[in-house]
Amino acid sequence: MPKLVHVVGAGVAGLAAAVQLQRRGARVVLHEAQAQAGGRCRSYYDAKLGATIDSGNHIVLSGNTATLNYLRAIGAADELSGPSLPEYPFVDLATRARWTVRLSPGLLPWWIFDAQARVPNTGPADYLALVPLLFAKPARSVAQTMRCDGPLWERLLRPLFHALLNMEPREASAELTGAMVRETLLAGGLACRPLAARNGLGSAFVDPALRLLQHGGATIRLGSGLREITFAADPARVQALHFAGESITLDANDAVILALSPEAAPALVPELRAPTRFAAALNVHFAVEPPFGLPQVTGLLNGTAGWLFAFDGRLSVTLNAAERLLDTPHEALAATVWAEVAQAVNVPLTPMPPWQVVTERHAAFAALPDQETLRPGTRTRWNNLMLAGDWTATGLPATLEGAIRSGQKAADTLLNQPMERR
């Protein structure tokens, strides 16, 4: 196995790869072009709010085994919190109706037979609409595969799929959506508890990993952007990495895991295919203490706001259909969202608390059927180069779970290679 591995990119995929490599005995050098690790999963201090906020809101489900195992490995298992039962409260902003979907904890979906637990105005037979997703054909959208209307779709499936896919679910890949359903709803309620990083993404996913890597002897180089890769033809391998002001020649037992974005990686690797379309994310943070008893995660329907997250000293909102809102003035956007939040949580509309809008135009690759065909595998044609990232062929949409799986798979694939391949 390689004695030294350069992990290029310190987002969640790169951190997961580095942690897995170190746990299996490899020496690690972690390179990150930015001054801060975490990529699109990071926390930072916002002076306007006087608080630390996240670059985006992420829902983790209790069935995301790779994510939970990663957190245990870095000593951060207690950083995620959520309800003890698989429950999803919703507020319809148009009708002011409120309800909570309560999934049964076991594998059998007894909850769909309970009118107090299932989606209002649905019956048990309505849930058979999910079955076609389990047999979804490649290159087909959700709308081409299953029924996308009615109370079940509007009051549960669409908002839940939107949160996990980060795009309009009707247009999304049915194959990827079906994979999510298998690992969550089909796995039983205990796999569906919504969890969030109570102290921020940095405290949960980034800082503990960096401490673990440093204590284990890894070299961490922030502000170390990769400019070029030199490849050798025979044997096919990475020969050198060129950073700003420094070139590193790889020995025979050195290897590379490239955990960069789908925009950056193809510029460095010849003929690498990658997704070309992306989904935007918009979040609005309000510096206000959540009302007592407010659930940590609440779905908001028929408004600009999509999901409401309650943290200590802060309410944070993820917006639906973010692409159409990118050019909306932030003041107007914050006012609209606060009016919806105030209605949902029964607090006064005025004064509006301090707010901040966080925009990510390329938050994730668009989980469209045609984009799924562009996702590369972990291996490359160079024996000592592996790829990682939520945009690689993980079988899942662009989620934390997919990113972590990709990093761990890249590390394991590299270390499990027979030496004669090198």
RODODO-24051 format. One record per residue: x, z, y of N, C-alpha, C in turn. Coordinates in steps of 0.05 Angstrom, whole numbers, padded with zeros to 5 digits, always signed. Example, Ala and Ser with C-alpha at 12.3 -4.5 7.8 and 13.67 -1.06 7.14 Angstrom:
! RODODO-24051
+00264+00156-00114+00246+00156-00090+00264+00156-00066
+00257+00142-00045+00273+00143-00021+00258+00157+00001
! end
This chain:
! RODODO-24051
+00017+00000-00024+00000+00000+00000+00018+00000+00025
+00007-00009+00048+00023-00010+00072+00031+00018+00081
+00055+00021+00091+00065+00047+00100+00057+00052+00129
+00053+00031+00144+00047+00033+00173+00026+00013+00180
+00004+00022+00193-00017+00004+00201-00022+00007+00231
-00022-00015+00244-00030-00017+00272-00059-00022+00274
-00075-00003+00285-00103-00007+00290-00106-00015+00320
-00116-00038+00325-00118-00049+00352-00147-00047+00361
-00153-00028+00379-00180-00023+00388-00189+00004+00380
-00195+00021+00400-00202+00049+00394-00231+00055+00400
-00248+00035+00394-00277+00040+00394-00283+00055+00368
-00308+00059+00362-00316+00074+00338-00306+00061+00313
-00307+00035+00311-00296+00021+00287-00267+00026+00284
-00251+00024+00305-00223+00029+00303-00216+00058+00297
-00231+00076+00309-00227+00105+00303-00233+00111+00274
-00255+00099+00264-00262+00104+00236-00241+00092+00217
-00230+00069+00224-00209+00057+00208-00184+00075+00208
-00176+00084+00232-00152+00101+00235-00155+00127+00219
-00178+00140+00221-00183+00165+00207-00181+00160+00177
-00194+00139+00167-00193+00133+00138-00165+00127+00129
-00150+00112+00145-00122+00106+00138-00106+00131+00135
-00109+00148+00155-00093+00173+00155-00100+00191+00132
-00126+00192+00126-00135+00209+00103-00123+00199+00077
-00117+00173+00075-00107+00162+00051-00076+00159+00051
-00064+00171+00071-00035+00173+00070-00019+00152+00085
-00032+00135+00100-00017+00114+00115-00010+00125+00143
+00012+00116+00154+00019+00122+00181+00003+00103+00199
-00006+00114+00222-00024+00099+00240-00013+00098+00268
-00014+00074+00279-00010+00071+00308-00036+00059+00319
-00049+00073+00337-00074+00065+00349-00070+00054+00377
-00077+00029+00382-00074+00016+00408-00101+00012+00421
-00103+00018+00446-00128+00014+00462-00121+00003+00489
-00133-00019+00497-00127-00032+00522-00136-00015+00546
-00158-00001+00543-00168+00016+00565-00154+00043+00566
-00158+00057+00588-00146+00083+00591-00161+00105+00576
-00183+00098+00563-00200+00117+00549-00209+00105+00523
-00208+00120+00502-00218+00111+00476-00248+00113+00475
-00260+00100+00455-00289+00101+00451-00303+00075+00454
-00292+00056+00469-00305+00030+00472-00333+00033+00485
-00353+00022+00471-00381+00024+00481-00394+00051+00473
-00378+00068+00461-00389+00094+00453-00371+00116+00466
-00376+00121+00492-00359+00139+00506-00375+00156+00526
-00363+00177+00535-00374+00194+00555-00356+00195+00579
-00367+00200+00602-00350+00202+00626-00365+00218+00647
-00349+00229+00666-00361+00246+00687-00372+00228+00709
-00397+00233+00717-00409+00218+00738-00412+00236+00762
-00398+00229+00784-00398+00247+00808-00426+00248+00821
-00441+00226+00819-00467+00226+00832-00486+00246+00819
-00485+00249+00793-00501+00268+00778-00488+00295+00776
-00462+00296+00780-00447+00321+00775-00448+00329+00746
-00448+00309+00728-00450+00315+00700-00436+00293+00684
-00430+00300+00659-00419+00281+00640-00441+00266+00627
-00440+00239+00627-00461+00223+00615-00449+00204+00595
-00466+00191+00580-00457+00171+00560-00460+00143+00570
-00444+00125+00559-00446+00097+00566-00472+00085+00556
-00484+00097+00536-00510+00087+00526-00522+00109+00508
-00548+00106+00502-00561+00124+00484-00562+00113+00456
-00555+00129+00437-00554+00120+00409-00570+00139+00392
-00589+00127+00376-00603+00143+00356-00588+00140+00330
-00581+00162+00318-00570+00162+00291-00591+00173+00272
-00595+00161+00249-00614+00171+00230-00600+00187+00208
-00614+00206+00198-00602+00224+00178-00594+00210+00152
-00603+00185+00149-00595+00170+00125-00570+00153+00131
-00559+00155+00155-00534+00140+00161-00510+00154+00149
-00506+00150+00123-00486+00166+00109-00458+00163+00118
-00450+00138+00125-00423+00134+00135-00418+00149+00161
-00438+00148+00178-00435+00162+00204-00432+00192+00200
-00449+00204+00183-00448+00233+00179-00422+00241+00164
-00413+00224+00146-00388+00230+00132-00364+00228+00151
-00365+00209+00169-00344+00207+00189-00343+00232+00207
-00366+00241+00216-00367+00265+00232-00357+00290+00217
-00363+00291+00191-00352+00314+00176-00322+00312+00174
-00312+00288+00170-00283+00284+00167-00268+00292+00192
-00280+00288+00215-00265+00294+00240-00273+00322+00251
-00290+00336+00235-00297+00364+00243-00318+00365+00265
-00336+00345+00266-00356+00344+00287-00384+00342+00276
-00389+00352+00252-00415+00350+00239-00437+00364+00255
-00430+00385+00269-00450+00400+00284-00456+00388+00312
-00444+00365+00318-00448+00353+00345-00474+00337+00346
-00486+00331+00323-00511+00317+00324-00534+00337+00320
-00555+00334+00334-00578+00352+00331-00604+00335+00332
-00625+00347+00322-00651+00334+00322-00671+00351+00308
-00695+00341+00304-00716+00357+00291-00708+00362+00262
-00718+00385+00252-00712+00392+00224-00729+00375+00205
-00750+00363+00215-00767+00345+00198-00767+00317+00210
-00773+00297+00194-00773+00269+00204-00798+00264+00220
-00798+00271+00245-00821+00268+00263-00814+00252+00287
-00833+00235+00296-00829+00218+00319-00852+00221+00338
-00849+00235+00360-00870+00237+00380-00871+00212+00398
-00895+00204+00405-00899+00180+00422-00918+00187+00445
-00914+00173+00467-00932+00175+00490-00938+00146+00498
-00964+00139+00499-00973+00113+00509-00977+00116+00539
-00960+00104+00555-00962+00107+00584-00986+00093+00596
-00997+00074+00582-01021+00060+00592-01046+00076+00588
-01049+00088+00565-01074+00102+00558-01071+00132+00560
-01046+00142+00563-01040+00171+00563-01044+00184+00536
-01048+00168+00515-01051+00179+00488-01024+00190+00478
-01025+00211+00462-01001+00223+00451-01006+00227+00421
-00985+00223+00405-00987+00228+00376-00959+00231+00365
-00957+00242+00342-00932+00245+00328-00934+00234+00300
-00916+00216+00293-00914+00206+00266-00897+00225+00250
-00908+00235+00228-00894+00255+00211-00890+00244+00184
-00865+00235+00178-00859+00224+00152-00856+00247+00132
-00864+00242+00107-00861+00261+00086-00832+00262+00077
-00821+00285+00070-00792+00287+00065-00783+00274+00040
-00800+00271+00020-00791+00259-00006-00791+00229-00005
-00784+00217-00028-00783+00188-00030-00810+00175-00029
-00830+00189-00040-00857+00177-00040-00870+00180-00012
-00881+00159-00001-00891+00160+00026-00919+00172+00028
-00922+00197+00021-00948+00210+00022-00959+00210+00051
-00942+00209+00071-00951+00210+00098-00970+00188+00106
-00968+00165+00093-00986+00143+00101-01015+00148+00092
-01019+00167+00074-01046+00174+00065-01058+00197+00081
-01043+00207+00100-01052+00230+00117-01057+00220+00145
-01083+00220+00153-01090+00210+00179-01077+00225+00202
-01069+00251+00197-01056+00267+00218-01026+00261+00219
-01015+00248+00199-00986+00242+00199-00979+00213+00205
-00997+00195+00197-00991+00167+00201-00998+00158+00230
-00992+00133+00236-00998+00121+00262-01028+00121+00266
-01038+00130+00290-01067+00129+00295-01078+00101+00292
-01102+00100+00282-01117+00074+00278-01104+00056+00257
-01090+00068+00239-01079+00052+00216-01089+00065+00190
-01089+00049+00169-01096+00058+00142-01073+00053+00124
-01073+00065+00100-01051+00062+00081-01044+00033+00075
-01064+00016+00073-01059-00013+00066-01043-00027+00088
-01045-00018+00113-01030-00031+00134-01000-00030+00130
-00990-00010+00116-00962-00006+00113-00949-00026+00093
-00967-00040+00078-00957-00061+00061-00945-00084+00077
-00950-00085+00103-00939-00106+00120-00908-00106+00119
-00896-00083+00112-00867-00081+00111-00855-00095+00086
-00871-00099+00066-00861-00109+00040-00846-00136+00043
-00857-00155+00058-00842-00181+00061-00814-00178+00072
-00809-00157+00088-00782-00153+00098-00762-00147+00076
-00771-00135+00055-00753-00128+00033-00744-00152+00018
-00758-00174+00021-00751-00199+00007-00745-00221+00027
-00736-00213+00051-00731-00233+00073-00710-00253+00065
-00715-00278+00073-00697-00300+00067-00677-00302+00091
-00653-00311+00085-00634-00316+00107-00645-00336+00127
-00636-00333+00152-00642-00352+00173-00671-00350+00182
-00685-00329+00175-00713-00326+00184-00715-00301+00202
-00733-00303+00221-00737-00281+00240-00758-00262+00228
-00760-00239+00241-00781-00219+00233-00808-00231+00236
-00813-00246+00258-00840-00257+00263-00846-00279+00242
-00826-00292+00230-00831-00311+00209-00835-00299+00182
-00831-00272+00181-00831-00259+00155-00854-00239+00151
-00862-00225+00172-00882-00205+00170-00902-00206+00193
-00923-00192+00190-00943-00191+00212-00932-00173+00235
-00933-00184+00259-00922-00170+00282-00943-00164+00303
-00965-00153+00294-00986-00144+00313-01001-00121+00301
-01020-00110+00316-01036-00088+00305-01024-00061+00312
-01039-00040+00307-01030-00013+00314-01004-00004+00302
-00999-00011+00276-00974-00002+00263-00950-00015+00277
-00952-00041+00283-00930-00054+00296-00926-00043+00324
-00947-00042+00339-00944-00034+00367-00937-00004+00371
-00946+00013+00353-00943+00042+00357-00920+00055+00341
-00908+00039+00323-00885+00050+00308-00863+00030+00303
-00870+00008+00290-00849-00010+00281-00834-00023+00304
-00849-00034+00323-00835-00048+00345-00817-00029+00361
-00826-00006+00370-00807+00012+00384-00784+00022+00367
-00789+00027+00342-00767+00037+00325-00747+00015+00319
-00757-00009+00313-00739-00032+00308-00724-00039+00334
-00737-00037+00356-00724-00043+00382-00700-00025+00387
-00704+00001+00380-00682+00020+00384-00659+00014+00366
-00664+00006+00341-00643+00002+00322-00631-00026+00324
-00646-00045+00334-00635-00073+00336-00625-00079+00364
-00634-00064+00384-00627-00068+00412-00636-00096+00422
-00659-00105+00413-00670-00130+00422-00699-00132+00413
-00713-00152+00423-00741-00157+00415-00742-00161+00385
-00756-00144+00371-00755-00146+00341-00767-00171+00330
-00787-00183+00343-00799-00207+00332-00778-00229+00328
-00758-00230+00346-00738-00252+00345-00715-00245+00327
-00713-00221+00319-00689-00211+00304-00689-00222+00275
-00665-00221+00264-00661-00229+00236-00678-00211+00217
-00695-00224+00201-00711-00209+00182-00693-00196+00161
-00671-00210+00154-00652-00199+00134-00640-00173+00143
-00631-00172+00168-00619-00147+00179-00640-00125+00182
-00664-00133+00191-00685-00113+00195-00693-00102+00168
-00695-00119+00147-00701-00109+00120-00680-00090+00110
-00655-00095+00116-00634-00077+00107-00637-00049+00120
-00645-00049+00145-00651-00023+00158-00674-00009+00145
-00695-00023+00139-00718-00011+00126-00711+00001+00099
-00695-00013+00084-00686-00002+00057-00671+00024+00060
-00655+00026+00081-00638+00050+00084-00651+00073+00099
-00675+00067+00110-00688+00088+00126-00716+00094+00114
-00736+00078+00122-00763+00084+00114-00766+00084+00083
-00753+00065+00070-00756+00063+00041-00740+00085+00027
-00721+00097+00040-00705+00118+00028-00718+00146+00031
-00741+00147+00044-00756+00172+00046-00751+00186+00073
-00768+00205+00079-00767+00218+00105-00741+00232+00111
-00728+00242+00091-00703+00257+00096-00681+00239+00106
-00684+00212+00103-00665+00193+00113-00673+00184+00141
-00694+00194+00152-00705+00183+00177-00706+00203+00200
-00694+00226+00197-00694+00245+00220-00678+00233+00243
-00689+00232+00267-00673+00221+00289-00654+00242+00300
-00629+00234+00303-00607+00253+00312-00594+00241+00337
-00585+00258+00354-00571+00249+00378-00547+00268+00384
-00528+00258+00398-00504+00274+00404-00511+00293+00427
-00514+00318+00420-00524+00337+00440-00505+00343+00463
-00479+00340+00458-00459+00344+00479-00446+00319+00488
-00458+00296+00481-00447+00270+00489-00432+00256+00467
-00431+00230+00470-00418+00213+00449-00388+00220+00447
-00375+00225+00469-00346+00231+00468-00341+00256+00451
-00357+00277+00455-00353+00302+00440-00359+00299+00411
-00376+00280+00404-00384+00276+00376-00365+00257+00361
-00361+00233+00373-00348+00211+00358-00319+00205+00366
-00311+00213+00390-00285+00204+00400-00264+00226+00401
-00269+00246+00417-00249+00267+00421-00240+00281+00395
-00258+00289+00377-00249+00302+00352-00232+00283+00335
-00238+00257+00336-00223+00238+00320-00194+00235+00331
-00192+00234+00358-00166+00233+00370-00149+00257+00364
-00162+00281+00365-00147+00306+00359-00138+00305+00330
-00155+00297+00312-00148+00296+00284-00124+00277+00279
-00126+00254+00291-00104+00234+00288-00078+00244+00299
-00079+00256+00323-00055+00267+00335-00042+00289+00318
-00059+00307+00308-00049+00329+00291-00037+00318+00265
-00047+00295+00256-00038+00283+00231-00013+00265+00235
-00004+00264+00260+00021+00248+00265+00016+00220+00274
-00008+00212+00279-00013+00184+00289-00003+00181+00317
+00006+00157+00323+00014+00150+00350-00010+00137+00364
-00017+00147+00388-00040+00136+00402-00030+00125+00429
-00035+00099+00433-00025+00085+00456-00049+00075+00472
-00057+00089+00493-00078+00080+00511-00066+00062+00532
-00081+00044+00543-00071+00024+00562-00052+00004+00549
-00056+00000+00523-00039-00018+00508-00056-00042+00498
-00058-00062+00515-00075-00085+00509-00059-00106+00494
-00070-00116+00472-00057-00137+00456-00060-00164+00469
-00038-00178+00474-00039-00204+00487-00037-00227+00468
-00022-00224+00446-00018-00247+00428-00009-00236+00401
-00015-00252+00380-00006-00246+00353+00011-00270+00343
+00034-00264+00331+00050-00284+00318+00044-00283+00288
+00037-00307+00277+00031-00308+00249+00053-00323+00234
+00058-00315+00210+00076-00329+00192+00059-00344+00171
+00069-00367+00162+00054-00384+00143+00059-00377+00114
+00084-00371+00107+00091-00367+00079+00109-00343+00076
+00099-00320+00067+00070-00315+00061+00054-00312+00086
+00027-00317+00083+00009-00316+00106+00006-00287+00115
+00017-00280+00138+00016-00253+00147+00020-00251+00177
+00013-00229+00188+00019-00224+00216+00049-00216+00218
+00063-00229+00235+00092-00225+00238+00099-00207+00262
+00083-00209+00283+00089-00193+00307+00064-00190+00324
+00064-00168+00339+00043-00162+00358+00055-00161+00386
+00043-00174+00405+00055-00176+00432+00036-00162+00451
+00045-00140+00462+00031-00125+00483+00044-00130+00510
+00031-00121+00531+00043-00124+00557+00069-00108+00559
+00091-00123+00562+00117-00110+00564+00129-00101+00538
+00117-00107+00516+00128-00098+00490+00119-00117+00467
+00138-00123+00449+00131-00138+00425+00140-00121+00401
+00123-00120+00381+00128-00105+00357+00129-00123+00333
+00152-00124+00320+00156-00140+00295+00148-00123+00271
+00131-00134+00254+00121-00120+00231+00139-00123+00207
+00145-00100+00194+00161-00101+00170+00143-00110+00147
+00155-00113+00123+00141-00123+00100+00117-00106+00092
+00119-00080+00097+00098-00061+00089+00080-00052+00112
+00082-00067+00135+00065-00061+00158+00040-00079+00158
+00019-00069+00169-00006-00084+00170-00021-00079+00196
-00043-00094+00199-00059-00092+00224-00089-00092+00218
-00103-00075+00231-00132-00077+00232-00140-00083+00260
-00154-00105+00264-00162-00114+00290-00191-00105+00294
-00195-00086+00312-00222-00074+00317-00229-00079+00346
-00229-00104+00354-00235-00112+00381-00264-00124+00382
-00272-00131+00406-00299-00142+00410-00300-00171+00400
-00325-00181+00395-00327-00209+00387-00319-00229+00408
-00316-00220+00433-00305-00238+00453-00275-00239+00452
-00262-00216+00447-00233-00214+00448-00219-00224+00423
-00230-00217+00400-00217-00223+00375-00212-00253+00370
-00231-00271+00375-00226-00299+00370-00204-00311+00388
-00199-00299+00411-00177-00308+00428-00150-00303+00416
-00149-00285+00397-00123-00277+00385-00119-00288+00356
-00141-00293+00343-00140-00302+00315-00149-00331+00312
-00132-00349+00303-00140-00377+00302-00165-00381+00284
-00183-00398+00293-00206-00407+00278-00225-00384+00269
-00224-00362+00283-00241-00340+00276-00269-00345+00289
-00289-00345+00272-00316-00347+00281-00327-00319+00288
-00344-00318+00308-00356-00292+00316-00382-00298+00331
-00400-00278+00332-00425-00282+00347-00419-00290+00375
-00438-00306+00386-00434-00317+00413-00457-00308+00432
-00477-00295+00422-00499-00286+00438-00501-00256+00437
-00509-00244+00459-00507-00215+00461-00533-00203+00474
-00537-00178+00467-00560-00163+00478-00550-00143+00499
-00566-00140+00520-00559-00121+00541-00572-00094+00536
-00560-00074+00549-00571-00047+00547-00572-00035+00575
-00594-00022+00581-00597-00008+00607-00606+00021+00602
-00593+00040+00614-00601+00068+00612-00602+00080+00640
-00622+00097+00644-00624+00112+00669-00623+00141+00663
-00604+00155+00676-00600+00183+00672-00610+00199+00697
-00624+00221+00692-00634+00238+00713-00623+00266+00710
-00612+00276+00731-00600+00303+00731-00623+00324+00735
-00636+00331+00714-00659+00349+00715-00661+00364+00689
-00668+00389+00689-00671+00404+00664-00696+00396+00650
-00695+00388+00625-00720+00380+00610-00739+00403+00609
-00765+00398+00610-00785+00419+00606-00781+00433+00579
-00787+00458+00578-00784+00474+00554-00801+00462+00531
-00789+00459+00508-00803+00449+00485-00804+00419+00483
-00793+00405+00502-00794+00375+00500-00777+00366+00477
-00787+00349+00459-00771+00339+00437-00746+00325+00446
-00725+00325+00430-00700+00312+00438-00703+00282+00441
-00721+00270+00425-00725+00241+00427-00755+00236+00427
-00764+00220+00446-00793+00213+00448-00795+00183+00453
-00813+00170+00439-00818+00141+00443-00839+00138+00465
-00834+00120+00484-00852+00114+00506-00862+00085+00503
-00888+00081+00503-00900+00055+00499-00913+00044+00524
-00914+00018+00526-00928+00004+00548-00917+00011+00575
-00891+00012+00577-00878+00017+00603-00851+00004+00604
-00836+00008+00625-00809-00002+00627-00791+00015+00609
-00796+00041+00609-00780+00059+00592-00787+00055+00563
-00766+00058+00546-00770+00055+00517-00768+00081+00502
-00745+00094+00504-00740+00119+00490-00730+00140+00510
-00740+00164+00508-00732+00186+00526-00716+00206+00510
-00692+00213+00520-00675+00232+00507-00673+00257+00525
-00675+00280+00513-00673+00305+00528-00647+00319+00520
-00630+00324+00540-00605+00338+00537-00604+00362+00556
-00586+00380+00552-00583+00402+00571-00577+00391+00599
-00594+00397+00618-00590+00389+00646-00594+00360+00652
-00605+00345+00632-00607+00316+00637-00630+00304+00620
-00645+00285+00632-00663+00268+00618-00651+00240+00619
-00651+00226+00597-00638+00200+00596-00658+00180+00582
-00660+00156+00594-00680+00137+00585-00667+00111+00578
-00674+00100+00555-00666+00073+00547-00689+00054+00554
-00682+00031+00565-00702+00012+00574-00706-00011+00554
-00731-00019+00551-00737-00042+00534-00733-00068+00549
-00728-00090+00533-00725-00117+00545-00706-00116+00568
-00682-00106+00563-00663-00100+00584-00653-00125+00599
-00652-00148+00585-00642-00172+00598-00658-00180+00623
-00684-00177+00622-00701-00185+00645-00699-00165+00668
-00686-00142+00663-00684-00121+00684-00656-00120+00696
-00637-00136+00687-00610-00134+00696-00606-00138+00726
-00623-00155+00738-00620-00161+00766-00639-00145+00784
-00654-00126+00772-00672-00109+00787-00655-00089+00803
-00660-00085+00829-00645-00065+00844-00647-00038+00831
-00625-00024+00830-00624+00001+00815-00643+00022+00827
-00646+00022+00853-00664+00042+00866-00693+00038+00856
-00701+00012+00855-00728+00006+00846-00732+00013+00817
-00711+00006+00801-00712+00012+00773-00714+00042+00767
-00698+00057+00781-00698+00086+00777-00725+00098+00785
-00737+00088+00807-00763+00099+00816-00785+00092+00796
-00785+00068+00785-00804+00060+00765-00802+00078+00740
-00778+00081+00730-00773+00096+00706-00780+00125+00710
-00773+00137+00733-00779+00165+00738-00809+00170+00738
-00824+00151+00750-00853+00154+00750-00864+00155+00721
-00853+00139+00703-00861+00140+00675-00853+00165+00662
-00828+00174+00667-00819+00199+00655-00835+00223+00664
-00840+00224+00690-00856+00246+00702-00883+00248+00689
-00895+00224+00684-00921+00224+00671-00919+00233+00642
-00898+00224+00628-00895+00230+00600-00890+00260+00595
-00875+00273+00612-00867+00300+00607-00881+00320+00625
-00901+00310+00641-00917+00327+00658-00901+00344+00678
-00885+00330+00694-00870+00343+00716-00878+00329+00742
-00874+00342+00765-00881+00329+00790-00865+00303+00795
-00879+00284+00807-00866+00258+00813-00845+00261+00835
-00850+00278+00854-00831+00282+00876-00823+00312+00877
-00798+00317+00885-00778+00297+00892-00765+00285+00867
-00756+00260+00868-00743+00248+00846-00715+00260+00844
-00706+00268+00820-00680+00281+00817-00658+00260+00821
-00633+00269+00825-00610+00250+00825-00610+00233+00800
-00603+00208+00804-00605+00189+00782-00580+00171+00781
-00577+00158+00758-00555+00138+00755-00565+00118+00734
-00560+00092+00741-00566+00070+00723-00540+00060+00711
-00540+00058+00685-00516+00048+00670-00524+00022+00657
-00509+00001+00663-00515-00026+00653-00492-00035+00635
-00500-00047+00612-00480-00059+00594-00492-00087+00587
-00481-00107+00599-00492-00134+00595-00487-00144+00567
-00465-00137+00555-00458-00145+00528-00456-00120+00511
-00478-00106+00507-00478-00081+00492-00473-00085+00463
-00483-00108+00452-00481-00113+00423-00486-00142+00418
-00477-00152+00396-00484-00180+00389-00515-00181+00384
-00527-00203+00391-00555-00206+00387-00561-00210+00357
-00578-00193+00346-00583-00194+00317-00603-00216+00310
-00596-00240+00318-00613-00264+00313-00605-00277+00287
-00623-00292+00274-00615-00305+00248-00591-00323+00250
-00589-00339+00272-00566-00357+00274-00540-00342+00279
-00541-00319+00292-00517-00303+00298-00507-00289+00272
-00525-00283+00254-00516-00270+00229-00497-00287+00214
-00501-00314+00215-00484-00332+00200-00456-00334+00212
-00452-00324+00237-00426-00326+00250-00409-00301+00246
-00419-00281+00233-00405-00255+00229-00383-00258+00208
-00358-00253+00214-00337-00256+00194-00336-00232+00175
-00323-00236+00152-00318-00214+00134-00295-00197+00142
-00289-00177+00126-00267-00159+00132-00240-00173+00129
-00236-00188+00107-00211-00201+00102-00207-00225+00120
-00182-00231+00125-00175-00257+00138-00156-00272+00119
-00147-00295+00127-00129-00310+00109-00100-00300+00111
-00096-00280+00128-00070-00267+00130-00071-00240+00115
-00054-00237+00096-00056-00214+00077-00055-00187+00090
-00041-00185+00112-00038-00159+00125-00055-00156+00150
-00076-00171+00152-00094-00170+00175-00123-00167+00166
-00136-00145+00175-00165-00141+00169-00180-00139+00195
-00206-00144+00194-00223-00142+00217-00242-00119+00215
-00249-00107+00237-00269-00085+00238-00285-00088+00264
-00309-00079+00263-00327-00080+00286-00356-00083+00277
-00375-00073+00293-00403-00075+00285-00412-00104+00284
-00396-00123+00295-00404-00151+00296-00393-00166+00271
-00378-00153+00254-00369-00165+00229-00392-00163+00209
-00388-00174+00186-00410-00176+00166-00414-00150+00151
-00427-00132+00165-00433-00105+00154-00459-00104+00138
-00476-00125+00142-00503-00124+00130-00523-00108+00147
-00514-00098+00170-00531-00082+00188-00529-00094+00216
-00549-00087+00233-00546-00095+00261-00523-00080+00274
-00520-00084+00300-00498-00071+00315-00505-00042+00320
-00498-00025+00301-00504+00004+00303-00479+00020+00299
-00480+00045+00305-00457+00063+00299-00451+00063+00269
-00472+00063+00253-00468+00062+00224-00453+00038+00216
-00460+00014+00226-00446-00010+00219-00418-00010+00229
-00412+00000+00253-00385+00001+00263-00368+00019+00246
-00378+00042+00238-00362+00061+00222-00357+00050+00194
-00377+00038+00183-00373+00026+00156-00352+00004+00157
-00353-00012+00179-00333-00034+00180-00305-00023+00182
-00301-00002+00198-00274+00009+00200-00264+00021+00174
-00282+00036+00160-00274+00047+00134-00269+00026+00114
-00285+00005+00114-00281-00017+00095-00255-00032+00100
-00249-00036+00125-00223-00049+00132-00200-00033+00122
-00201-00007+00126-00179+00011+00117-00177+00010+00086
-00199+00014+00073-00199+00014+00043-00190-00012+00031
-00200-00034+00043-00193-00061+00033-00163-00065+00035
-00152-00057+00058-00123-00060+00063-00107-00043+00043
-00115-00018+00040-00099+00000+00023-00103-00006-00007
-00125-00019-00014-00130-00024-00042-00118-00051-00051
-00106-00066-00033-00094-00092-00041-00071-00088-00059
-00069-00105-00080-00045-00104-00097-00021-00112-00080
+00001-00100-00085+00025-00105-00070+00034-00134-00071
+00028-00148-00094+00037-00175-00096+00023-00194-00077
+00001-00186-00065-00012-00203-00045+00004-00204-00019
+00022-00186-00015+00035-00182+00010+00059-00201+00013
! end
